[in-house]
Amino acid sequence: MSKEKILFVDDEPNILDAFRRHLYNRFIVHTAQNAKDALEIIRKEGPFAVVVSDLRMPVTSGVEFLARVKDIAPTTVRMMLTGHADVTAASEAVNEGNIFRFLTKPCNINLLIKSLEAGIEQYALITAENEILEKTLKGVVQVLSEMLGLVSNEVMGRSARVKETASSLAVEMKIEKPWEVVTAAMLSQIGCIVLPETLLLKINRNEPLDEIEERMAREHPLTAARLIMNIPRMEGVARIITYQNKDFDGGGYPEGDPTGKEIPIGSRILRVALDYDTFLNDFDDPVAALKEMRANQRAYDPDALTALETLITVGGTVSKPVHMEVKLSELTDRMLLDEDLYTLKGQLLLKKGLEINRPMIERLINFSLTHGIREPLAVMLRQ
């Protein structure tokens, strides 16, 4: 078994010294004499396979400390050392699901080693399962995104642009779970699969809609949220998408609550990113797009709008794109088509605004060999 990192927390230095002497050749042993130092070690030196804490410690008890470990390092296996008089309290902690197991003091070293090895096995199972779930989740998101491209290249292109802006805003605002915002941006338009092509074109061109079209357009986020809600770990993403068209002052859709800061922060970021994309398409100028949004400030979270202004005016990642022409052989990932792409015979292949990816490049190369593609290709790169 390869060496794994173990953290022991106890306010008695002699006990920590004994752990280091007996275990250094089997595990990578770290120690701390209080919860505060231990949490700092976890943040700087983690991840740890197992954390073992004494129950009775000054300031912060072992139960409180391990509950905090669960929050900041949920995959780490947690164990507790107790005196015989504390068995009842320790049992309660185990029953509540916070502790993998507990050991009584003084602890036989062979029993401790077996317990740590069992904890490491549990850690390996947890991390392996999380890796599988993570890859599965990414795969599902990618499939849904590609499905959107089958319905409308133009809508897929909008999703790709909005994702870039939303990602930059999430970083600028230093929010928790930025991956939820990025994923929500990628899938924000998935509900458009139920909309007619003519309506999609009007929406993307910011053209006036009649009453029926307006109702259909405003409900597509709810369609997307219902689809995504069925995917494990995507509840937060679904909620962000639900309120992507909600005004900060309570207007917009859905009607009624929530308002202001009660609207999910991801939704507030997505609202800014979506409208910025719309106005940037109208004006082809970031400053002009921002000015238009400033004229309707009630619709936006002031912090998100300020973050957008910072990214535009201070040279951040949201800025005016660079337009260029390239040969098919020069096409690279993350370029955006700046014009519709046609075959030599005039057949439309891809629409303006679509983000290029590696599989798409391979398909285009193969297609050019049999049908031919008009070159050079007009593309744009975001600075």
C-alpha positions in Angstrom: 0.0 0.0 0.0 1.5 3.4 -1.0 2.0 6.0 1.6 -1.0 8.3 2.3 -1.1 11.5 4.3 -2.6 11.2 7.8 -3.2 14.1 10.1 -3.3 13.6 13.9 -4.8 16.3 16.1 -4.2 16.2 19.9 -3.3 18.8 22.5 -0.8 16.4 24.2 2.6 16.6 22.4 3.8 13.3 23.8 0.9 11.5 22.1 1.7 13.1 18.8 5.4 12.2 19.2 4.4 8.6 19.7 2.3 8.6 16.5 5.2 9.9 14.5 7.6 7.4 15.9 5.4 4.4 15.3 3.8 5.3 11.9 6.4 7.3 9.9 7.5 4.2 7.9 3.9 3.4 6.9 2.2 6.8 6.4 3.1 10.4 5.8 2.3 11.7 9.2 1.3 15.4 10.0 0.4 16.6 13.5 -1.3 19.6 15.1 -2.0 20.5 18.7 -5.3 22.4 18.1 -8.2 22.6 15.7 -7.1 26.0 14.3 -3.6 24.8 13.3 -5.1 21.6 11.9 -7.5 23.3 9.6 -4.7 25.5 8.3 -2.6 22.4 7.6 -5.5 20.8 5.7 -5.9 23.9 3.5 -2.2 24.2 2.8 -1.1 20.5 2.8 -4.2 18.6 1.8 -5.8 16.5 0.7 -5.4 14.1 3.6 -6.7 10.5 3.4 -7.5 10.3 7.1 -7.8 12.9 10.0 -7.7 11.5 13.5 -8.7 13.9 16.3 -8.9 13.7 20.1 -12.4 14.3 21.4 -11.5 16.6 24.3 -9.4 19.6 23.2 -9.4 23.2 24.4 -11.4 25.9 22.5 -12.7 23.5 19.9 -13.9 19.9 20.6 -13.0 17.0 18.4 -16.6 16.7 17.3 -16.8 20.3 16.2 -13.4 20.1 14.5 -14.3 17.0 12.5 -17.6 18.5 11.5 -15.6 21.4 10.1 -13.2 19.0 8.3 -16.3 17.4 6.7 -17.2 20.8 5.3 -13.8 21.8 3.8 -12.6 18.3 2.9 -15.6 16.1 2.4 -13.7 13.1 1.0 -11.3 12.9 3.9 -12.1 10.0 6.3 -12.5 11.2 9.9 -11.7 9.3 13.1 -11.8 10.1 16.7 -9.7 9.3 19.8 -11.6 9.2 23.1 -11.1 8.3 26.7 -13.3 5.5 28.1 -15.5 8.1 29.8 -16.3 9.7 26.5 -17.6 6.6 24.7 -21.2 7.7 24.8 -20.4 11.1 23.2 -18.2 9.4 20.6 -20.9 6.9 19.7 -23.4 9.7 19.1 -20.9 11.3 16.7 -20.6 8.1 14.8 -24.3 7.6 14.7 -24.8 11.1 13.2 -22.6 10.1 10.3 -19.8 12.5 11.0 -17.1 10.0 12.1 -15.9 6.8 10.3 -14.9 5.2 13.6 -13.6 6.0 17.0 -10.7 4.5 19.0 -10.2 4.6 22.8 -7.1 5.8 24.6 -4.6 4.3 25.1 -4.8 2.8 21.6 -3.0 -0.3 20.7 -0.6 0.5 17.8 -1.6 -2.5 15.7 -5.3 -1.7 16.1 -4.5 1.9 15.1 -2.6 0.8 12.0 -5.5 -1.5 10.9 -8.0 1.3 11.5 -5.9 3.8 9.4 -5.6 1.2 6.6 -9.4 0.7 6.6 -9.8 4.5 6.5 -7.4 4.8 3.6 -9.4 2.1 1.7 -12.6 4.0 2.4 -10.9 7.2 1.1 -9.9 5.4 -2.1 -13.5 4.3 -2.6 -14.9 7.8 -2.1 -12.4 9.5 -4.4 -12.8 6.9 -7.1 -16.6 7.3 -7.0 -16.3 11.0 -7.0 -14.0 10.8 -10.1 -16.5 8.6 -11.9 -19.4 11.0 -11.0 -17.3 14.0 -12.1 -16.5 12.5 -15.5 -20.1 11.3 -15.9 -21.4 14.8 -15.1 -19.0 16.4 -17.6 -20.0 13.9 -20.2 -23.7 14.6 -19.7 -23.2 18.4 -19.9 -21.1 17.9 -23.1 -23.8 15.7 -24.7 -26.6 18.2 -23.8 -24.5 21.1 -25.2 -23.9 19.2 -28.5 -27.6 18.4 -28.7 -28.2 22.1 -28.7 -25.9 22.5 -31.6 -28.0 20.0 -33.6 -31.0 22.1 -33.0 -29.4 25.5 -33.7 -25.8 26.3 -34.3 -26.6 30.0 -33.7 -28.0 29.2 -30.2 -25.0 27.0 -29.4 -22.7 29.8 -30.4 -24.5 32.1 -28.0 -24.2 29.6 -25.2 -20.4 29.4 -25.9 -20.0 33.2 -25.8 -22.1 33.5 -22.6 -20.1 30.8 -20.9 -16.9 32.8 -21.5 -18.4 36.0 -20.0 -20.1 34.2 -17.1 -16.8 32.4 -16.2 -14.9 35.6 -16.2 -17.5 37.3 -14.0 -17.5 34.4 -11.5 -13.7 34.6 -11.2 -13.8 38.4 -10.8 -16.5 38.2 -8.1 -14.7 35.3 -6.3 -17.9 33.4 -5.9 -18.2 29.9 -4.4 -18.9 27.0 -6.9 -17.9 28.8 -10.1 -18.4 25.5 -11.9 -22.1 25.8 -11.4 -22.2 29.2 -13.1 -20.1 28.0 -16.0 -22.3 24.9 -16.4 -25.5 26.9 -16.2 -24.2 29.2 -18.9 -23.4 26.3 -21.2 -26.9 24.9 -20.7 -28.8 28.1 -20.3 -30.3 27.8 -23.8 -31.0 24.1 -23.8 -34.7 24.8 -23.4 -34.6 26.4 -26.8 -34.9 22.9 -28.3 -38.7 23.3 -28.0 -38.8 26.7 -29.8 -39.4 27.1 -33.6 -36.3 28.1 -35.7 -37.9 31.3 -36.7 -38.4 32.4 -33.1 -34.8 31.5 -32.3 -33.6 33.7 -35.1 -35.7 36.6 -33.8 -34.4 36.1 -30.2 -30.8 36.0 -31.2 -31.2 39.1 -33.4 -33.0 40.9 -30.6 -36.0 41.5 -32.8 -39.5 42.4 -31.4 -41.7 39.4 -30.4 -45.4 39.2 -30.5 -47.4 38.1 -27.4 -47.3 34.4 -28.1 -43.6 34.4 -29.0 -42.8 36.4 -25.9 -44.5 33.8 -23.7 -42.7 30.9 -25.5 -39.3 32.7 -25.2 -39.6 33.5 -21.5 -40.5 29.9 -20.6 -37.5 28.2 -22.2 -35.4 28.5 -19.0 -38.0 26.6 -17.1 -37.9 23.9 -19.7 -34.2 23.7 -19.3 -34.4 23.6 -15.5 -36.9 20.7 -15.6 -34.5 18.7 -17.9 -31.4 19.4 -15.8 -33.1 18.9 -12.4 -33.1 15.1 -13.1 -29.3 15.0 -13.2 -27.6 14.3 -9.8 -25.6 17.2 -8.4 -27.2 19.6 -10.9 -29.9 21.0 -8.6 -27.9 24.3 -8.1 -27.4 24.6 -11.9 -31.1 24.1 -12.5 -32.0 26.8 -10.0 -29.5 29.3 -11.6 -31.1 28.7 -15.1 -34.6 29.1 -13.7 -33.9 32.7 -12.7 -31.6 33.7 -15.5 -34.1 36.3 -16.8 -35.1 37.6 -13.4 -34.6 41.3 -12.7 -32.6 42.3 -9.7 -35.6 44.5 -8.5 -38.0 41.6 -8.7 -39.3 42.1 -12.3 -38.7 39.8 -15.2 -39.5 36.1 -15.2 -40.6 34.1 -13.3 -42.8 36.6 -11.6 -42.8 37.3 -7.9 -40.1 36.3 -5.4 -37.1 36.1 -5.1 -35.7 39.6 -5.5 -32.3 41.2 -5.0 -29.7 39.2 -3.2 -32.2 36.4 -2.7 -31.9 35.6 -6.4 -29.1 33.0 -6.8 -25.8 34.7 -7.4 -25.3 32.5 -10.4 -28.5 33.7 -11.9 -27.5 37.3 -11.4 -24.2 36.7 -13.2 -25.9 34.8 -16.0 -28.4 37.6 -16.5 -25.6 40.1 -17.0 -23.7 37.7 -19.3 -26.8 37.0 -21.5 -27.7 40.7 -21.9 -24.1 41.7 -22.5 -24.0 39.1 -25.3 -27.2 40.5 -26.8 -26.0 44.1 -26.7 -22.5 43.3 -27.9 -24.1 41.6 -30.9 -26.1 44.8 -31.5 -23.3 47.3 -31.1 -20.1 45.3 -31.7 -18.6 47.4 -29.0 -18.2 46.4 -25.3 -18.3 50.0 -24.0 -21.6 50.7 -25.9 -23.1 47.4 -24.7 -22.2 48.3 -21.1 -23.7 51.8 -21.5 -27.0 50.2 -22.7 -27.0 48.0 -19.6 -26.3 50.9 -17.3 -29.4 52.6 -18.7 -31.4 49.7 -17.2 -29.6 49.2 -13.9 -32.6 48.0 -12.0 -32.4 44.7 -13.9 -28.9 43.8 -12.8 -27.0 43.0 -9.6 -24.8 46.1 -9.1 -21.9 44.0 -8.1 -22.1 41.9 -11.3 -22.5 45.0 -13.4 -19.4 46.5 -11.7 -17.5 43.3 -12.3 -18.4 43.4 -16.0 -17.2 47.1 -16.2 -13.9 46.1 -14.6 -13.4 43.3 -17.1 -14.1 45.6 -20.0 -12.3 48.7 -18.9 -9.3 47.3 -17.0 -8.3 44.9 -19.7 -9.9 41.7 -18.3 -11.0 38.7 -20.2 -14.3 40.2 -21.4 -13.2 42.5 -24.2 -13.8 43.3 -27.9 -13.0 40.2 -30.0 -10.2 40.0 -32.6 -11.6 39.4 -36.1 -9.4 37.4 -38.5 -9.4 35.1 -41.5 -7.8 31.7 -41.4 -7.4 28.6 -43.6 -9.2 25.4 -42.6 -5.8 24.0 -41.6 -5.3 26.9 -39.2 -8.6 26.5 -37.4 -8.2 25.9 -33.7 -10.3 25.2 -30.6 -12.4 28.0 -29.1 -12.4 30.2 -32.2 -15.8 31.6 -33.0 -17.2 31.7 -36.6 -17.5 35.3 -37.6 -19.5 34.5 -40.8 -21.7 31.6 -42.0 -19.6 28.7 -43.3 -20.6 27.3 -46.8 -19.5 24.5 -49.1 -18.1 25.4 -52.5 -21.6 24.7 -53.9 -23.2 27.2 -51.6 -24.6 24.8 -49.0 -24.8 26.2 -45.5 -22.7 24.1 -43.1 -22.3 26.2 -39.9 -23.8 29.5 -38.8 -22.0 32.5 -37.5 -21.3 32.6 -33.8 -20.6 28.9 -33.3 -17.6 28.0 -31.1 -15.2 25.6 -32.8 -14.0 22.4 -31.1 -11.7 19.6 -32.1 -14.4 17.1 -33.3 -15.9 19.8 -35.4 -12.5 20.6 -37.0 -12.0 16.9 -37.9 -15.5 16.7 -39.4 -14.8 19.9 -41.5 -11.5 18.5 -42.8 -13.2 15.3 -43.8 -16.1 17.2 -45.5 -13.6 19.5 -47.4 -12.0 16.4 -49.0 -15.3 15.3 -50.5 -17.4 18.4 -51.0 -15.0 21.4 -50.6 -15.3 24.3 -48.2 -15.0 28.0 -49.0 -11.8 29.5 -47.6 -10.6 31.5 -45.9 -12.8 31.2 -42.9 -13.8 34.4 -41.0 -13.4 33.8 -37.3 -12.9 35.8 -34.1 -11.0 35.3 -30.9 -11.8 36.9 -27.6 -8.9 38.7 -26.1 
